[in-house]
């Protein structure tokens, strides 16, 4: 076989290998995208619009998952669970008399629970990103509640009530103890 035929065969083989790698990468990306869409729902869509592309959203969520995987998130001890629950009841009872103050205390209490569980709490955007991995269905509510808390001078009582309800939803999720079923699902993911 002449040399030019060997070169042609080698070139065709290289093209075939490159095409296979590209096809596998595309299938892998589609599968990852599908998984992320299913898990994150609205948070995925939020990131697509924020980053301007599905690739950007996939990259961001993959980074979040990697960072979250490095955290040592632990369940609350029974005594901490009891203490936080009692404190929440006090905050909730105080909402009627001073909604703005109760929303501020709810914000701080959620942050304290996050700290106790092992989440980094220094930066709100980081907290929201970390929470989105574990609780993607309520992270938008957390952002909304925090936004109302930050602009409390402009928030009316109904908005403060909404913020409080959002904080309560996250607070309740943070207090949950993973069941054996949840732990086995996380291990298989």
Beta strands, then each sheet from edge to edge (+ up, - down):
end
